[in-house]
Amino acid sequence: MTNSRLTDPEILELRFPVVLEDFHIRRGSGGKGEFRGGDGTHRQIRFLEEMDCALLSGHRRVAPFGLKGGENGQVGQNLVRRQDGRIETLKGCDQTVLKPGEAIIIIPPTPGGYGKVPA
Protein backbone atom coordinates (compact mmCIF):
# COMPACT_ATOMS: atom_id res chain seq x y z
CA MET A 1 0.00 0.00 0.00
CA THR A 2 1.38 3.39 -0.88
CA ASN A 3 0.40 6.89 0.14
CA SER A 4 -0.06 7.93 -3.48
CA ARG A 5 -2.60 5.16 -4.09
CA LEU A 6 -4.70 5.82 -0.97
CA THR A 7 -5.94 2.26 -0.89
CA ASP A 8 -9.65 2.03 -0.04
CA PRO A 9 -10.22 0.92 3.57
CA GLU A 10 -12.26 -2.10 2.44
CA ILE A 11 -9.45 -3.31 0.17
CA LEU A 12 -6.78 -2.69 2.83
CA GLU A 13 -8.76 -4.68 5.44
CA LEU A 14 -9.53 -7.45 2.92
CA ARG A 15 -5.90 -7.93 1.87
CA PHE A 16 -4.21 -7.53 5.26
CA PRO A 17 -5.10 -8.49 8.86
CA VAL A 18 -5.60 -4.86 9.90
CA VAL A 19 -8.36 -2.44 10.86
CA LEU A 20 -8.33 1.20 9.81
CA GLU A 21 -9.08 2.90 13.16
CA ASP A 22 -8.89 6.50 11.98
CA PHE A 23 -8.49 8.32 8.68
CA HIS A 24 -9.14 12.04 8.54
CA ILE A 25 -8.06 15.26 6.85
CA ARG A 26 -5.89 17.60 8.92
CA ARG A 27 -7.70 20.84 8.14
CA GLY A 28 -5.46 23.90 7.72
CA SER A 29 -2.24 21.86 7.78
CA GLY A 30 -0.82 23.07 4.45
CA GLY A 31 1.63 25.96 4.25
CA LYS A 32 0.10 29.45 4.30
CA GLY A 33 0.30 31.65 1.24
CA GLU A 34 -1.79 33.48 -1.33
CA PHE A 35 -2.53 29.93 -2.46
CA ARG A 36 -2.42 27.66 0.59
CA GLY A 37 -0.77 24.23 0.39
CA GLY A 38 -3.16 21.29 0.47
CA ASP A 39 -4.41 19.72 3.70
CA GLY A 40 -2.71 16.57 4.91
CA THR A 41 -4.16 13.34 6.24
CA HIS A 42 -3.84 11.21 9.36
CA ARG A 43 -4.15 7.40 9.25
CA GLN A 44 -4.11 4.98 12.15
CA ILE A 45 -4.02 1.28 11.29
CA ARG A 46 -4.36 -1.40 14.01
CA PHE A 47 -2.75 -4.78 13.35
CA LEU A 48 -4.69 -7.97 14.14
CA GLU A 49 -1.72 -10.32 13.74
CA GLU A 50 2.01 -9.96 14.32
CA MET A 51 3.50 -8.44 11.17
CA ASP A 52 6.67 -6.82 9.91
CA CYS A 53 6.08 -3.23 8.87
CA ALA A 54 8.48 -1.33 6.62
CA LEU A 55 8.18 2.37 5.79
CA LEU A 56 9.83 4.41 3.06
CA SER A 57 8.78 8.05 3.42
CA GLY A 58 10.18 11.53 2.97
CA HIS A 59 10.03 14.99 4.52
CA ARG A 60 10.25 13.70 8.09
CA ARG A 61 13.05 16.17 9.02
CA VAL A 62 12.87 18.94 6.40
CA ALA A 63 9.52 20.60 5.70
CA PRO A 64 8.32 20.94 2.09
CA PHE A 65 9.26 24.45 0.97
CA GLY A 66 6.83 27.24 0.22
CA LEU A 67 7.38 29.22 -2.98
CA LYS A 68 7.36 32.94 -3.84
CA GLY A 69 6.88 33.95 -0.18
CA GLY A 70 4.58 31.08 0.80
CA GLU A 71 5.23 29.36 4.12
CA ASN A 72 6.61 25.84 4.41
CA GLY A 73 4.31 22.89 4.86
CA GLN A 74 4.52 20.53 7.83
CA VAL A 75 6.93 17.61 8.18
CA GLY A 76 5.40 14.15 8.33
CA GLN A 77 5.54 11.62 11.16
CA ASN A 78 5.56 7.85 11.45
CA LEU A 79 4.48 6.62 14.88
CA VAL A 80 3.75 3.27 16.52
CA ARG A 81 1.27 2.83 19.38
CA ARG A 82 2.47 -0.16 21.38
CA GLN A 83 0.24 -2.48 23.44
CA ASP A 84 1.16 -0.68 26.67
CA GLY A 85 0.14 2.71 25.22
CA ARG A 86 3.67 4.00 24.54
CA ILE A 87 4.09 5.99 21.34
CA GLU A 88 7.33 5.39 19.42
CA THR A 89 8.59 7.63 16.64
CA LEU A 90 9.94 5.87 13.57
CA LYS A 91 12.36 7.35 11.03
CA GLY A 92 11.33 8.17 7.47
CA CYS A 93 12.87 4.89 6.31
CA ASP A 94 12.39 2.35 9.07
CA GLN A 95 11.16 -1.11 9.95
CA THR A 96 9.50 -2.60 13.02
CA VAL A 97 7.43 -5.58 14.13
CA LEU A 98 3.89 -4.86 15.28
CA LYS A 99 2.06 -7.27 17.58
CA PRO A 100 -1.72 -7.80 17.59
CA GLY A 101 -3.43 -4.67 18.94
CA GLU A 102 -0.58 -2.33 18.09
CA ALA A 103 -1.06 0.43 15.54
CA ILE A 104 0.94 2.38 13.01
CA ILE A 105 0.12 6.08 12.68
CA ILE A 106 1.07 7.74 9.41
CA ILE A 107 0.96 11.53 9.18
CA PRO A 108 2.24 12.55 5.73
CA PRO A 109 3.91 15.93 5.14
CA THR A 110 1.89 18.78 3.66
CA PRO A 111 2.81 21.00 0.72
CA GLY A 112 4.10 24.52 1.18
CA GLY A 113 2.07 27.58 0.24
CA TYR A 114 2.60 29.70 -2.87
CA GLY A 115 2.85 33.49 -2.81
CA LYS A 116 2.78 35.92 0.08
CA VAL A 117 -0.30 36.07 2.25
CA PRO A 118 -2.25 39.20 1.17
CA ALA A 119 -2.12 41.99 3.78
C-alpha positions in Angstrom: 0.0 0.0 0.0 1.4 3.4 -0.9 0.4 6.9 0.1 -0.1 7.9 -3.5 -2.6 5.2 -4.1 -4.7 5.8 -1.0 -5.9 2.3 -0.9 -9.7 2.0 0.0 -10.2 0.9 3.6 -12.3 -2.1 2.4 -9.4 -3.3 0.2 -6.8 -2.7 2.8 -8.8 -4.7 5.4 -9.5 -7.4 2.9 -5.9 -7.9 1.9 -4.2 -7.5 5.3 -5.1 -8.5 8.9 -5.6 -4.9 9.9 -8.4 -2.4 10.9 -8.3 1.2 9.8 -9.1 2.9 13.2 -8.9 6.5 12.0 -8.5 8.3 8.7 -9.1 12.0 8.5 -8.1 15.3 6.9 -5.9 17.6 8.9 -7.7 20.8 8.1 -5.5 23.9 7.7 -2.2 21.9 7.8 -0.8 23.1 4.4 1.6 26.0 4.3 0.1 29.4 4.3 0.3 31.6 1.2 -1.8 33.5 -1.3 -2.5 29.9 -2.5 -2.4 27.7 0.6 -0.8 24.2 0.4 -3.2 21.3 0.5 -4.4 19.7 3.7 -2.7 16.6 4.9 -4.2 13.3 6.2 -3.8 11.2 9.4 -4.2 7.4 9.2 -4.1 5.0 12.1 -4.0 1.3 11.3 -4.4 -1.4 14.0 -2.8 -4.8 13.4 -4.7 -8.0 14.1 -1.7 -10.3 13.7 2.0 -10.0 14.3 3.5 -8.4 11.2 6.7 -6.8 9.9 6.1 -3.2 8.9 8.5 -1.3 6.6 8.2 2.4 5.8 9.8 4.4 3.1 8.8 8.1 3.4 10.2 11.5 3.0 10.0 15.0 4.5 10.3 13.7 8.1 13.0 16.2 9.0 12.9 18.9 6.4 9.5 20.6 5.7 8.3 20.9 2.1 9.3 24.4 1.0 6.8 27.2 0.2 7.4 29.2 -3.0 7.4 32.9 -3.8 6.9 33.9 -0.2 4.6 31.1 0.8 5.2 29.4 4.1 6.6 25.8 4.4 4.3 22.9 4.9 4.5 20.5 7.8 6.9 17.6 8.2 5.4 14.1 8.3 5.5 11.6 11.2 5.6 7.8 11.4 4.5 6.6 14.9 3.8 3.3 16.5 1.3 2.8 19.4 2.5 -0.2 21.4 0.2 -2.5 23.4 1.2 -0.7 26.7 0.1 2.7 25.2 3.7 4.0 24.5 4.1 6.0 21.3 7.3 5.4 19.4 8.6 7.6 16.6 9.9 5.9 13.6 12.4 7.3 11.0 11.3 8.2 7.5 12.9 4.9 6.3 12.4 2.4 9.1 11.2 -1.1 9.9 9.5 -2.6 13.0 7.4 -5.6 14.1 3.9 -4.9 15.3 2.1 -7.3 17.6 -1.7 -7.8 17.6 -3.4 -4.7 18.9 -0.6 -2.3 18.1 -1.1 0.4 15.5 0.9 2.4 13.0 0.1 6.1 12.7 1.1 7.7 9.4 1.0 11.5 9.2 2.2 12.6 5.7 3.9 15.9 5.1 1.9 18.8 3.7 2.8 21.0 0.7 4.1 24.5 1.2 2.1 27.6 0.2 2.6 29.7 -2.9 2.8 33.5 -2.8 2.8 35.9 0.1 -0.3 36.1 2.3 -2.2 39.2 1.2 -2.1 42.0 3.8 
